[in-house]
Amino acid sequence: MTAKIISGNEVAKEIRDELKVRVAKLKERGITPGLVMIRVGEDPGSVSYVAGKEKAAEEIGVWSQTIVFPENASEQELLSKVAEMNKAAHVDGILVQLPLPKHINADKVLNAIDPAKDVDGFHPINVGKMLIGNPYFMPCTPHGVVELLIRSGNPPEGKHVVICGRSNIVGKPLMAMLVQKNPRANATVTVVHTGTKNMTKITKQADILIAAMGSAEFIKPDMVKKGAVVIDVGVNQVGWKPSKTDPTKQVRDIRGDVEFETVKEKASAITPVPGGVGPMTVTMLMVNTVVAAERRAERMGK
């Protein structure tokens, strides 16, 4: 058995095409969705991630602006800018790119974002609403995983899902989403982590195995049930390698949390890294931004 490759690029494009139609309808009503991104310093990863979000916004017709602060910017400067954007009528979504420098309290900054503009879905109010089954915004990566499962023909309903990892960004919110009593979820969910004993015994029970630990190629074939669906959320740089287009140049060697080449021979379907969950994360940010703009249109009676 060789697994079917679940392409996040293809599913993400399908969703962005749907968003283009929704954005066009909003513009007919005089509303242009607006997204403001705040970045501090020149961390290469942050620069790259924000550029990807700008590109996605432009593709679907969302207006975006990136505000860049120097590395030594104060926490108060960030809080003042967030407060200003909270009041800006043309801004539907606010995103503060992480990580922030150590002298800035990231939680304090994120919690200052108006929950109605928290398109990352990390504000405690939005996390709480999601937990009780009344989501306002869903966190982008977990939402992308659920959407990827459903649109690839692998709905979680009635399945035993094992999530490897308990982070606040992926593991915990994904668990909360998948246990909800609705047709898009309704799964039996087990979470394994660094404190789990006999992890392999548990992961081998999974109909759907989701790896989100941040440990390169941790999931081996002996941890996977034959025919399972495997979703790899991990993004780990393990070194450098020659570029496929120009062997004289070195590019980052990125691996997921799953040993892809071996596990794909045992799974029924699997996501690659890159090209799996990654594109979905950015696209779900666009979904949240468009939803926020649609809510603004409703409030304005347009």
BELWO-V350525 format. One record per residue. N is the residue number from 1. RES is the residue in three letters. SS is DSSP state (A for helix, B for strand, O for the rest). PSI is psi as a letter, one per 40 degrees, with the letter a starting at -180 (NA if undefined). NEAR is the number of other C-alpha atoms within 10 Angstrom. Layout:
n:N res:RES ss:SS psi:PSI near:NEAR
n:N res:RES ss:SS psi:PSI near:NEAR
//
This chain:
n:1 res:MET ss:O psi:h near:10
n:2 res:THR ss:O psi:h near:15
n:3 res:ALA ss:O psi:i near:18
n:4 res:LYS ss:B psi:h near:15
n:5 res:ILE ss:B psi:h near:16
n:6 res:ILE ss:B psi:h near:23
n:7 res:SER ss:O psi:h near:20
n:8 res:GLY ss:A psi:d near:26
n:9 res:ASN ss:A psi:d near:16
n:10 res:GLU ss:A psi:d near:16
n:11 res:VAL ss:A psi:d near:21
n:12 res:ALA ss:A psi:d near:25
n:13 res:LYS ss:A psi:d near:15
n:14 res:GLU ss:A psi:d near:13
n:15 res:ILE ss:A psi:d near:17
n:16 res:ARG ss:A psi:d near:21
n:17 res:ASP ss:A psi:d near:13
n:18 res:GLU ss:A psi:d near:13
n:19 res:LEU ss:A psi:d near:21
n:20 res:LYS ss:A psi:d near:17
n:21 res:VAL ss:A psi:d near:12
n:22 res:ARG ss:A psi:d near:18
n:23 res:VAL ss:A psi:d near:21
n:24 res:ALA ss:A psi:d near:16
n:25 res:LYS ss:A psi:d near:14
n:26 res:LEU ss:A psi:d near:19
n:27 res:LYS ss:A psi:d near:13
n:28 res:GLU ss:A psi:d near:11
n:29 res:ARG ss:O psi:e near:12
n:30 res:GLY ss:O psi:e near:11
n:31 res:ILE ss:O psi:h near:18
n:32 res:THR ss:O psi:h near:22
n:33 res:PRO ss:O psi:h near:27
n:34 res:GLY ss:B psi:h near:21
n:35 res:LEU ss:B psi:h near:28
n:36 res:VAL ss:B psi:h near:21
n:37 res:MET ss:B psi:h near:18
n:38 res:ILE ss:B psi:h near:18
n:39 res:ARG ss:B psi:i near:23
n:40 res:VAL ss:B psi:h near:22
n:41 res:GLY ss:O psi:a near:16
n:42 res:GLU ss:O psi:f near:13
n:43 res:ASP ss:O psi:h near:14
n:44 res:PRO ss:A psi:d near:8
n:45 res:GLY ss:A psi:d near:12
n:46 res:SER ss:A psi:d near:17
n:47 res:VAL ss:A psi:d near:15
n:48 res:SER ss:A psi:d near:12
n:49 res:TYR ss:A psi:d near:14
n:50 res:VAL ss:A psi:d near:19
n:51 res:ALA ss:A psi:d near:13
n:52 res:GLY ss:A psi:d near:14
n:53 res:LYS ss:A psi:d near:20
n:54 res:GLU ss:A psi:d near:20
n:55 res:LYS ss:A psi:d near:14
n:56 res:ALA ss:A psi:d near:20
n:57 res:ALA ss:A psi:d near:25
n:58 res:GLU ss:A psi:d near:12
n:59 res:GLU ss:A psi:d near:13
n:60 res:ILE ss:A psi:e near:21
n:61 res:GLY ss:O psi:e near:19
n:62 res:VAL ss:O psi:h near:24
n:63 res:TRP ss:B psi:h near:16
n:64 res:SER ss:B psi:i near:19
n:65 res:GLN ss:B psi:h near:15
n:66 res:THR ss:B psi:h near:16
n:67 res:ILE ss:B psi:h near:11
n:68 res:VAL ss:B psi:h near:14
n:69 res:PHE ss:B psi:i near:15
n:70 res:PRO ss:O psi:i near:10
n:71 res:GLU ss:O psi:d near:15
n:72 res:ASN ss:O psi:e near:11
n:73 res:ALA ss:O psi:i near:15
n:74 res:SER ss:O psi:i near:14
n:75 res:GLU ss:A psi:d near:16
n:76 res:GLN ss:A psi:d near:11
n:77 res:GLU ss:A psi:d near:11
n:78 res:LEU ss:A psi:d near:19
n:79 res:LEU ss:A psi:d near:17
n:80 res:SER ss:A psi:d near:13
n:81 res:LYS ss:A psi:d near:12
n:82 res:VAL ss:A psi:d near:23
n:83 res:ALA ss:A psi:d near:15
n:84 res:GLU ss:A psi:d near:10
n:85 res:MET ss:A psi:d near:20
n:86 res:ASN ss:A psi:d near:21
n:87 res:LYS ss:A psi:e near:10
n:88 res:ALA ss:O psi:h near:10
n:89 res:ALA ss:O psi:d near:9
n:90 res:HIS ss:O psi:e near:17
n:91 res:VAL ss:O psi:h near:22
n:92 res:ASP ss:O psi:d near:27
n:93 res:GLY ss:B psi:i near:29
n:94 res:ILE ss:B psi:h near:26
n:95 res:LEU ss:B psi:h near:22
n:96 res:VAL ss:B psi:h near:22
n:97 res:GLN ss:O psi:h near:18
n:98 res:LEU ss:O psi:i near:15
n:99 res:PRO ss:O psi:i near:14
n:100 res:LEU ss:O psi:i near:18
n:101 res:PRO ss:O psi:i near:16
n:102 res:LYS ss:O psi:d near:8
n:103 res:HIS ss:O psi:e near:11
n:104 res:ILE ss:O psi:h near:16
n:105 res:ASN ss:O psi:h near:11
n:106 res:ALA ss:A psi:d near:17
n:107 res:ASP ss:A psi:d near:11
n:108 res:LYS ss:A psi:d near:11
n:109 res:VAL ss:A psi:d near:18
n:110 res:LEU ss:A psi:d near:23
n:111 res:ASN ss:A psi:e near:15
n:112 res:ALA ss:O psi:e near:17
n:113 res:ILE ss:O psi:h near:22
n:114 res:ASP ss:O psi:h near:18
n:115 res:PRO ss:A psi:d near:22
n:116 res:ALA ss:A psi:e near:19
n:117 res:LYS ss:A psi:e near:23
n:118 res:ASP ss:O psi:g near:28
n:119 res:VAL ss:O psi:e near:30
n:120 res:ASP ss:O psi:d near:27
n:121 res:GLY ss:O psi:f near:27
n:122 res:PHE ss:O psi:e near:23
n:123 res:HIS ss:O psi:h near:21
n:124 res:PRO ss:A psi:d near:13
n:125 res:ILE ss:A psi:d near:18
n:126 res:ASN ss:A psi:d near:21
n:127 res:VAL ss:A psi:d near:22
n:128 res:GLY ss:A psi:d near:16
n:129 res:LYS ss:A psi:d near:14
n:130 res:MET ss:A psi:d near:20
n:131 res:LEU ss:A psi:d near:18
n:132 res:ILE ss:O psi:e near:11
n:133 res:GLY ss:O psi:e near:14
n:134 res:ASN ss:O psi:g near:13
n:135 res:PRO ss:O psi:i near:16
n:136 res:TYR ss:O psi:d near:20
n:137 res:PHE ss:O psi:h near:28
n:138 res:MET ss:O psi:h near:26
n:139 res:PRO ss:O psi:h near:28
n:140 res:CYS ss:A psi:d near:24
n:141 res:THR ss:A psi:d near:26
n:142 res:PRO ss:A psi:d near:25
n:143 res:HIS ss:A psi:d near:22
n:144 res:GLY ss:A psi:d near:26
n:145 res:VAL ss:A psi:d near:23
n:146 res:VAL ss:A psi:d near:19
n:147 res:GLU ss:A psi:d near:21
n:148 res:LEU ss:A psi:d near:24
n:149 res:LEU ss:A psi:d near:18
n:150 res:ILE ss:A psi:d near:15
n:151 res:ARG ss:A psi:e near:14
n:152 res:SER ss:O psi:e near:16
n:153 res:GLY ss:O psi:f near:9
n:154 res:ASN ss:O psi:f near:16
n:155 res:PRO ss:O psi:i near:19
n:156 res:PRO ss:O psi:e near:22
n:157 res:GLU ss:O psi:h near:19
n:158 res:GLY ss:O psi:e near:12
n:159 res:LYS ss:O psi:i near:17
n:160 res:HIS ss:B psi:h near:18
n:161 res:VAL ss:B psi:h near:26
n:162 res:VAL ss:B psi:h near:24
n:163 res:ILE ss:B psi:h near:25
n:164 res:CYS ss:B psi:h near:26
n:165 res:GLY ss:O psi:i near:19
n:166 res:ARG ss:O psi:f near:18
n:167 res:SER ss:O psi:i near:14
n:168 res:ASN ss:O psi:e near:12
n:169 res:ILE ss:O psi:d near:16
n:170 res:VAL ss:O psi:c near:22
n:171 res:GLY ss:A psi:d near:23
n:172 res:LYS ss:A psi:d near:17
n:173 res:PRO ss:A psi:d near:24
n:174 res:LEU ss:A psi:d near:26
n:175 res:MET ss:A psi:d near:22
n:176 res:ALA ss:A psi:d near:18
n:177 res:MET ss:A psi:d near:25
n:178 res:LEU ss:A psi:e near:23
n:179 res:VAL ss:O psi:e near:20
n:180 res:GLN ss:O psi:i near:19
n:181 res:LYS ss:O psi:g near:12
n:182 res:ASN ss:O psi:i near:12
n:183 res:PRO ss:O psi:e near:12
n:184 res:ARG ss:O psi:e near:17
n:185 res:ALA ss:O psi:b near:20
n:186 res:ASN ss:O psi:f near:18
n:187 res:ALA ss:O psi:i near:23
n:188 res:THR ss:B psi:h near:18
n:189 res:VAL ss:B psi:h near:19
n:190 res:THR ss:B psi:h near:17
n:191 res:VAL ss:B psi:h near:19
n:192 res:VAL ss:B psi:i near:20
n:193 res:HIS ss:O psi:a near:15
n:194 res:THR ss:O psi:e near:10
n:195 res:GLY ss:O psi:e near:7
n:196 res:THR ss:O psi:h near:11
n:197 res:LYS ss:O psi:i near:10
n:198 res:ASN ss:O psi:f near:9
n:199 res:MET ss:A psi:d near:15
n:200 res:THR ss:A psi:d near:16
n:201 res:LYS ss:A psi:d near:13
n:202 res:ILE ss:A psi:d near:17
n:203 res:THR ss:A psi:d near:26
n:204 res:LYS ss:O psi:e near:18
n:205 res:GLN ss:O psi:e near:18
n:206 res:ALA ss:O psi:h near:25
n:207 res:ASP ss:O psi:d near:24
n:208 res:ILE ss:B psi:h near:30
n:209 res:LEU ss:B psi:h near:26
n:210 res:ILE ss:B psi:h near:28
n:211 res:ALA ss:B psi:h near:26
n:212 res:ALA ss:O psi:f near:23
n:213 res:MET ss:O psi:d near:24
n:214 res:GLY ss:O psi:f near:17
n:215 res:SER ss:O psi:h near:17
n:216 res:ALA ss:O psi:h near:17
n:217 res:GLU ss:O psi:f near:18
n:218 res:PHE ss:O psi:d near:15
n:219 res:ILE ss:B psi:h near:25
n:220 res:LYS ss:O psi:i near:15
n:221 res:PRO ss:A psi:d near:19
n:222 res:ASP ss:A psi:e near:14
n:223 res:MET ss:A psi:e near:18
n:224 res:VAL ss:O psi:h near:24
n:225 res:LYS ss:O psi:i near:23
n:226 res:LYS ss:O psi:h near:18
n:227 res:GLY ss:O psi:e near:18
n:228 res:ALA ss:O psi:i near:22
n:229 res:VAL ss:B psi:h near:25
n:230 res:VAL ss:B psi:h near:32
n:231 res:ILE ss:B psi:h near:26
n:232 res:ASP ss:B psi:h near:28
n:233 res:VAL ss:O psi:e near:27
n:234 res:GLY ss:O psi:i near:25
n:235 res:VAL ss:O psi:h near:20
n:236 res:ASN ss:B psi:h near:17
n:237 res:GLN ss:B psi:h near:13
n:238 res:VAL ss:B psi:e near:12
n:239 res:GLY ss:B psi:a near:11
n:240 res:TRP ss:B psi:i near:12
n:241 res:LYS ss:B psi:i near:14
n:242 res:PRO ss:B psi:i near:13
n:243 res:SER ss:O psi:i near:13
n:244 res:LYS ss:O psi:d near:10
n:245 res:THR ss:O psi:d near:7
n:246 res:ASP ss:O psi:g near:9
n:247 res:PRO ss:O psi:e near:10
n:248 res:THR ss:O psi:e near:10
n:249 res:LYS ss:O psi:i near:11
n:250 res:GLN ss:B psi:h near:13
n:251 res:VAL ss:B psi:i near:14
n:252 res:ARG ss:B psi:h near:13
n:253 res:ASP ss:B psi:h near:13
n:254 res:ILE ss:B psi:h near:16
n:255 res:ARG ss:B psi:i near:22
n:256 res:GLY ss:O psi:a near:28
n:257 res:ASP ss:O psi:e near:24
n:258 res:VAL ss:B psi:h near:28
n:259 res:GLU ss:O psi:g near:16
n:260 res:PHE ss:A psi:d near:21
n:261 res:GLU ss:A psi:d near:12
n:262 res:THR ss:A psi:d near:14
n:263 res:VAL ss:A psi:d near:25
n:264 res:LYS ss:O psi:e near:24
n:265 res:GLU ss:O psi:e near:17
n:266 res:LYS ss:O psi:d near:21
n:267 res:ALA ss:O psi:i near:25
n:268 res:SER ss:O psi:d near:20
n:269 res:ALA ss:B psi:i near:21
n:270 res:ILE ss:B psi:i near:27
n:271 res:THR ss:B psi:i near:25
n:272 res:PRO ss:O psi:i near:22
n:273 res:VAL ss:O psi:h near:22
n:274 res:PRO ss:O psi:i near:18
n:275 res:GLY ss:O psi:e near:15
n:276 res:GLY ss:O psi:c near:27
n:277 res:VAL ss:A psi:d near:28
n:278 res:GLY ss:A psi:d near:21
n:279 res:PRO ss:A psi:d near:21
n:280 res:MET ss:A psi:d near:29
n:281 res:THR ss:A psi:d near:22
n:282 res:VAL ss:A psi:d near:23
n:283 res:THR ss:A psi:d near:28
n:284 res:MET ss:A psi:d near:26
n:285 res:LEU ss:A psi:d near:27
n:286 res:MET ss:A psi:d near:26
n:287 res:VAL ss:A psi:d near:21
n:288 res:ASN ss:A psi:d near:23
n:289 res:THR ss:A psi:d near:26
n:290 res:VAL ss:A psi:d near:28
n:291 res:VAL ss:A psi:d near:21
n:292 res:ALA ss:A psi:d near:24
n:293 res:ALA ss:A psi:d near:25
n:294 res:GLU ss:A psi:d near:21
n:295 res:ARG ss:A psi:d near:15
n:296 res:ARG ss:A psi:d near:20
n:297 res:ALA ss:A psi:d near:17
n:298 res:GLU ss:A psi:d near:10
n:299 res:ARG ss:A psi:d near:9
n:300 res:MET ss:O psi:e near:9
n:301 res:GLY ss:O psi:f near:8
n:302 res:LYS ss:O psi:NA near:13
//
